[in-house]
Amino acid sequence: MSIAQSIQVSEVSGVTFLDIDNAFATARVSLFGGHILSYIPKQDGQERLWLSPHAVLSGEKPIRGGIPVCWPWFSDDHGREKGQLPAHGYLRSQVWKIQHSEDTDSGTLLVLRPTFTRGNGFEYDCNVSLTIEVAETLTVTLKTTNSGLVPFTFNTALHSYFQVDDIQHVTLTGIEGEYKDKLENWAVKTTPQPYKISGETDRIHQHATPEVVISEKDLARTRVVSSGHDSMVIWNPWLGAASIADMDAFGYKHMVCVETACTDGVTLAPQDSHSLVQTIC
């Protein structure tokens, strides 16, 4: 299969990386995990994604930063005791394959598929694809199709880490209503206005917010446009970053996770499909 001219393929420590460079943007993708590591629009030259300087890129463990793919469950919501199955599922820790790539008038189109979808904790027949469109915006579509004979239910997320200069100067706009606070035994709270991060944060906003703007010092830095979701998850480990092996102790200052997610469960009948879409501007 031929690879689009805008894509350069390299291999480091047994992991294949795709470096995309077109008229509109550059991006980097790891086939381990189907994981987007970088996206820089040429219009402003500003990196949108945060990648931990201590991220393990050898395929030994999931990558810290960028856009991890969570599927077929989110966090440890797999119905078993915590630790019995990998957090966020198993697609982010397997090798993906290139199904299709092409250069278009608007950028580069890339379609990836995981090696397998049936696994411990999810033994159903289905097809999963990750479509990545690197253009003036970055659009990521995670599509799940039930190819079997019985319905199944799954959860999923695009666990995106966004680059910021200083988290203490960041404001999130577009999120309203209530959220569940994981740090306080899932207490239901009202979304703060203005929405700032001032400590460890792990919140599930269970409504389909269509757009979140990440601003810094009152200047819009990144827009996150979502569809096919039922939740937005906001996460920053704050001082807890010091206990995360693949994260710098002060890395929390330069990132915030704004995750397009399905945490309430998506049920697919045979032959039905679901697409989770996140566009980064």
N, C-alpha and C positions, 0 to 999 in steps of 0.2 A: 504493500500500500504506500502510495506517495504521500509525503508530508508537505503541507503548505509552505511556500517559500519564506513566509514571515516567521517560521518556527525553526529554531536551532535546537537540536537534540544533543544532550551530553549525559555522561554517566559518571557519578562520583560515589565511591564506596558501595558500588552495586546498586545504587538508586538512579533511576532515569529522571532527568529534569528537562523541561521544555521551556525555552526562553523565547518569548514572543516579542517582536519588534515591528510595528507597522507605522503608518503615517499618523496614527492617533494616540498610541500609547505603547508602553512596554508592560510585560507581565512575566511572572515565572510560576511554573506549575511543577509539582512533584507527582510522578505517577505512583509513588508510594502514598496511599491515602487519597488519591485524586484531589490533591491539596494545593490550593492557590496560595503562593507565598508572597507575591508582590503584585501591585498594580499602580502604575504611574502614568496618568494622562499627560500627554505632551503639551496640552494647553497651558498648564501651570507648573508641570514638573514636580508635583507634590505627591509623595508616597501616601497612599490611602490606608495600607495595611501595616500592622505591626507584627514583626517576627522576632521572637526572643533571640538575643545573641547567643543563648545557650541551648537553642533548639537542637534536638538530635535529628540529624538529616541522613542517618545511615540505615534507616528502616528497622531499627531496634525497638522503637516505641513511637507512639503518635507524636506528631510535630506540634510544638507549642507556638501558636501564632497563626497568622494568615487566616484561611477559611477552612477549618476542619469540617468534615461531613459527619453529622450524627445520624445514625440509622441502624437498626429499625426501632431503637428506643433512645430516649433522651435521658442523660444522666444515668441513674441506676434504676429507672422505672421499667424493669424487665420482669417483675413478678417473682423474683427470687431474692435470697438474702444478698445484701450489699457485698460486693467483692466476688460473688460466684461467677458473674459474667462481666466482661469489660465495660467500663463506663462509656456511655454514648455509642454503644454498639461496636460492630467489627469492620465496617467499611473503611474507617480511617486508619486501619492498621493492616491493609492488604494492598497488593499491587493492582493498579487499574491499567486498562489497555486502551489504546487509541482506536476508536471506531471510525472516526471521520475527522478530517480537517480541511479547511479551505480558506483562501483569501477572498474577501468580498469588497465591494465598493465602500463599505462602512467599517471594515476592520478584519479581524480574524475569528473564524468560527472553529471551535474544537469540541468534539463529542467523545467522552470517555465512558467506559463501562468497567465495573469491578470484576474481579476474577470469578467470584461467586456471590450469591445473595442468600442462599439457604445455609443456615448455620445454627449452632447451639443457641437455643432460646428463640429461634424464629425458623420454623421448618415448614415454610410455604413456598410455592412456586411463584416467582415474580421476576420481572426484569427491571433493572435500575440503570439510568443513564444520567450523566452530568454534562450539561451543555454549557460551555463557557464562551461568551462573546466579548472579545477584547476590542473595544472601540472607544468613542469619546466617553462612553460609560462602560462599566464592567457589569455584564448581566450573567448571573449564574442560575441555572435551572436544574433542579434535582427532580427527575421524573421517575415515579414508581408505577408499574403496571402489573396488575394481577393476571398472571398467565396460567393460573391453576383452575381448579374446579370448585373451590370453596372460598368464601370470603375470609379476609383477615384484617386485623387492626394493627397499626404501627404508629410510632412517633418519629419525628425527624427534626433536624435543625441545620441551618448554616451558621456555625458557631464563630462568627466573624470577629476578629480582633482589629480594632482601628487605631491608627497612629495618631497621637496627640503630643504636643510639646510639654504640657504640664496639666495633669488631670485636675488640679485644683482651680484651673481657669476654664474648665469645660462646662458647657451647659447643653442639655439635651432638650429639644423641643419636638412636639408632636405626640408625646405620650401623655395620656390622661387616664382618669378612672382609678380603679383599685389594682393592687398587685398582691401576690403571695410572697412573703419574706422567708426565704429558706433559713436565714440566720436566726430567726425568731420563731422556730417551730411552725412555719407556714402561716403565721399571723397575717390576716388580711388588712392592708393599710391603703391609705389614699396617696396617690402619686404626688410627690412634692412639686410645687411651682414657685419659683423656677426649679428645674430639675438639675441639681448639681451632685457630684460625687465627693463625699468628704470622709469616707471610711469604707471598710470592707462592705461590698454590695453583692447580693445574689438574689435577684428578684425576677419573678415570672409575672409579667403583665398579660393577663389572659383576655386580651381582645386584639383584633386584627388591625393594629395601627398601620395605615398605609404608607406613612413616611415619617422618618425620624431624621432630624438635622442635628449634627454634632458641630457645635460652635465653640470657638475658643477666643476669649476676650471680645465677645460680641461679634466676631467675624465667622461666618459659616465656613466650616472646613470640609465636611463630608455630608452628603445626603444619602440616606439608606431607604430605598423604595422597595416595598415587599408586597407579595400576593401569594395566595394559596396557604396562608398561615392562620393560626388562631391565637398566637402569642408572640410577644417580644420579650426576650430575656436580656437583662442588663447585669453584667458581672465585672467586678474588679476586686482582686484579692487584697488590695491595700498592703498592710504590713505582713499579711499572710504569705506574700510572695517570697519572703525569706525562707519559707519551709517547702517551696516548690523547687525540686532539683534542677529543672531545666528553665528556670527563670531567675533573672538577677533580682537581688533583694529590693532594688529601687525601680525595677521594671514597671511596677504598677503605675508609676508617675507618667508613663508615656503610652498607655493603652487604655482602651475601654472596649468591652465586648457588647455589641448591639446585635443580638441574634434573632434572625427570622426563624420562627419555630412552630411546630405543631406538638403541643404538649397534652392536649385533651384527647388525642387518639383519632386517627383517620381510618375509617373502615372502607375497604375496597371490595366490591363484588367482582366475580370473575370477569375478566376482560376490561374492567374499568381502570382508569389511570388517575394519578394525582401529581400535580406539578407544584413544587415549592420554588418560588422565584425571589431573588434578591438582586436589585440593581444598585450599583454604587456609583455616585457621581462626584 
